[in-house]
Amino acid sequence: MKLIVVTPAGREKYLRLLSHHVLKSPEVHEWHLWDNCRNEADRAYLQRLAASDPRCKIKTLPSADGSIDVIGRFFRFCDDADALYLRLDDDVVFLEEGFLPRFKARALAEKGAALWYAPLIINNAVCNSLIKNLSRVLIEGPLTCQAMCPYSWAHASFPEALHPVFIEAVRTNRLGDFRVPDREVRLGRFSINAIGFFGSDILEIGELFFPPGNDEEEWLSVTLPTKLDRPGKVFGDLVAAHFSFFTQEQRLLQTSILDDYYALAGLPAPLYEKPVVQTRLKDRLRPWRKPRNRGPDYRISLPASRDG
């Protein structure tokens, strides 16, 4: 069974880090880079990345312009019956050691039990809820188990608090504090930052598999599983980290978090433009006031005991 990673690409500042995690694994048979670049500088990097390893294959569509509306159409390239396809967003910034062979082994062992398989994803609203309620990590602050949680998805304040704690857990060999039991996902949207499908399932399902509109996430994570009565499944003992949603990206790029993930991988951070912090005059004159639209405050920590 081949493991083929597919990524809607791409933003150079993230892809440099993701390529480290993907291409260092001999388990990866191919990496399909779905060219959905927003500018020519990123596209030039994509070409250089593809030239760096023969496993990299660029897939193109004439209508791809960097918008999310076109991503679902790329799934028609997933047509190998002997492949497990793992879709990773280009801003997946961490895969734990041995992640790719372990994901493949777990998915093969569960083949037929679910339609899609995902790891426990740091900064994924459904997984955030699993971490709060089932892991040993201590989280104070509001969360809902909705893909577009009005608290943890809609604002940057949650991932701004979570990412540093997670990075510290990796540095101190405490990933076990984040792990949760496996859970099925039914009748609810799941952000498909990291999600795997078997090519044989895609071919067996046929045209029904492919999103009929522009919302590939709603179709693949909830509508299609509902139609087929086949759930998705989260592997709670496999951990990946997703940097940001569009609602969070500008604020998170103003921090050192992305640079810290590069350091965690032992890589120098690339040069990239950091958004300018824009503070309204009213907020500068009243520094004690919480900035508008900042989101809830969170307190997140690892447990005092490392037992287990």
Residue pairs with C-beta under 8 A, 6 or more apart in sequence:
1 82
1 83
1 84
1 104
1 108
2 29
2 30
2 80
2 82
2 83
2 84
3 27
3 28
3 29
3 83
3 84
3 86
3 100
3 103
3 104
4 28
4 29
4 30
4 31
4 32
4 78
4 80
4 83
4 84
4 85
4 86
4 199
5 22
5 28
5 30
5 31
5 32
5 85
5 86
5 87
5 88
5 100
6 31
6 32
6 34
6 74
6 77
6 78
6 85
6 86
6 87
6 88
7 15
7 18
7 31
7 32
7 33
7 34
7 87
7 88
7 89
7 90
8 34
8 36
8 71
8 74
8 87
8 89
8 90
9 15
9 33
9 34
9 35
9 36
9 37
9 42
9 46
9 90
10 33
10 35
10 36
10 37
10 42
10 45
10 46
10 49
10 90
11 38
11 42
11 90
11 91
12 41
12 42
12 45
12 270
12 272
13 258
13 270
13 272
14 90
14 91
14 92
14 93
14 243
14 258
15 45
15 46
15 49
15 90
16 45
16 262
16 267
16 270
17 93
17 258
17 261
17 262
17 265
17 267
18 88
18 90
18 91
18 92
18 93
19 49
19 52
20 265
20 267
21 92
21 94
21 95
21 99
21 265
22 28
22 31
22 88
22 95
22 100
23 31
23 52
23 53
23 55
23 56
25 99
25 100
25 101
27 100
27 101
27 104
28 55
28 100
29 55
29 83
30 55
30 56
30 57
31 53
31 55
31 56
31 57
32 57
32 58
32 59
32 77
33 46
33 49
33 50
33 56
33 57
33 58
33 59
34 59
34 61
34 64
34 71
34 74
34 77
35 43
35 46
35 58
35 59
35 60
35 61
35 64
36 64
36 65
36 66
36 67
36 70
36 71
36 74
37 43
37 46
37 64
37 66
38 65
38 66
39 66
46 58
47 58
49 56
50 56
50 57
50 58
59 74
59 77
61 70
61 73
61 74
63 70
63 73
64 70
64 74
68 214
69 214
70 214
71 216
72 210
72 211
72 213
72 214
72 215
72 216
72 219
72 220
73 210
73 211
75 202
75 209
75 210
75 211
75 216
75 220
76 210
78 85
78 197
78 199
78 202
79 199
79 202
79 203
80 199
81 199
81 200
81 203
82 199
82 200
83 198
83 199
84 104
84 107
84 108
84 196
84 197
84 198
84 199
85 196
85 197
85 198
85 199
85 202
86 100
86 103
86 194
86 195
86 196
87 192
87 194
87 195
87 196
87 197
88 193
88 194
88 240
89 193
89 194
89 242
91 242
91 243
91 244
92 193
92 194
92 240
92 241
92 242
92 243
93 241
93 242
93 243
93 258
93 261
94 122
94 166
94 170
94 239
94 240
94 241
94 261
94 264
94 265
95 240
96 170
96 175
96 238
96 239
96 240
99 119
99 238
99 239
99 240
102 238
103 117
103 119
103 196
103 235
103 238
106 117
106 235
106 238
107 117
107 196
107 198
110 117
110 233
111 198
113 233
114 184
114 230
114 231
114 232
114 233
115 197
115 201
115 224
115 225
115 228
115 230
115 231
115 232
116 192
116 195
116 196
116 197
116 220
116 221
116 225
116 232
116 233
117 195
117 196
117 232
117 233
117 234
117 235
118 185
118 190
118 192
118 194
118 195
118 196
118 232
118 233
118 234
118 235
119 194
119 234
119 235
119 238
119 239
119 240
120 127
120 130
120 131
120 178
120 179
120 180
120 234
120 235
120 236
120 237
120 238
120 239
120 240
121 127
121 191
121 193
121 194
121 239
121 240
121 241
121 242
122 131
122 162
122 163
122 166
122 178
122 239
122 240
122 241
122 242
123 158
123 159
123 162
123 163
123 193
123 241
123 242
123 243
123 244
123 245
123 248
124 190
124 191
124 193
124 242
125 143
125 144
125 145
125 146
125 147
125 148
125 149
125 152
125 153
125 191
126 145
126 146
126 147
126 185
126 188
126 190
126 191
126 234
127 234
128 143
128 149
128 152
128 158
128 162
129 143
129 144
129 145
129 149
130 145
130 180
130 183
130 234
130 236
131 137
131 139
131 178
131 180
132 139
132 143
134 180
134 181
134 183
134 236
135 177
135 178
135 179
135 180
136 176
136 177
136 178
136 302
136 303
136 308
137 165
137 177
137 178
137 300
137 301
137 302
137 303
138 299
138 300
138 301
138 302
138 303
139 298
139 299
139 300
140 298
140 299
140 300
141 151
141 158
141 161
141 296
141 297
141 298
141 299
141 300
142 151
142 296
143 149
143 151
143 152
143 158
144 150
144 151
144 152
145 188
146 153
146 188
146 189
147 153
147 188
147 189
147 190
147 191
147 217
147 221
148 154
148 189
151 158
151 295
151 296
152 158
152 159
153 191
153 245
153 247
153 248
154 247
154 295
155 247
155 248
155 293
155 294
155 295
155 296
156 244
156 247
156 248
156 250
156 251
156 252
156 294
156 295
157 294
157 295
157 296
157 297
157 298
158 295
158 296
158 298
159 243
159 244
159 248
159 252
159 257
160 248
160 251
160 252
160 255
160 257
161 298
161 299
161 300
162 298
162 300
163 241
163 243
163 252
163 257
163 260
163 261
164 257
164 260
165 300
165 301
165 302
166 178
166 241
167 257
167 260
167 261
167 264
168 174
168 302
169 175
169 177
169 178
169 302
170 264
171 264
174 302
174 306
175 239
176 308
177 302
177 303
177 306
178 239
179 236
179 237
179 239
180 234
180 236
180 237
181 236
182 233
182 234
182 235
182 236
182 237
183 233
183 234
183 236
184 231
184 232
184 233
184 234
185 221
185 225
185 231
185 232
185 233
185 234
186 225
186 226
186 231
186 232
187 222
187 226
188 222
189 217
189 218
189 221
189 222
190 217
190 221
190 222
190 232
191 217
191 221
191 242
191 245
192 216
192 217
192 220
192 221
193 240
193 242
194 240
194 242
195 220
195 221
195 232
201 209
202 209
205 224
205 228
208 224
208 227
209 224
211 219
211 220
212 219
213 219
221 232
225 231
225 232
241 261
243 249
243 252
243 257
243 258
243 261
244 252
244 253
250 275
251 275
252 258
253 272
253 274
253 275
254 274
254 275
254 277
258 269
258 272
259 269
262 268
262 269
262 270
263 269
279 291
280 292
283 289
283 291
283 292
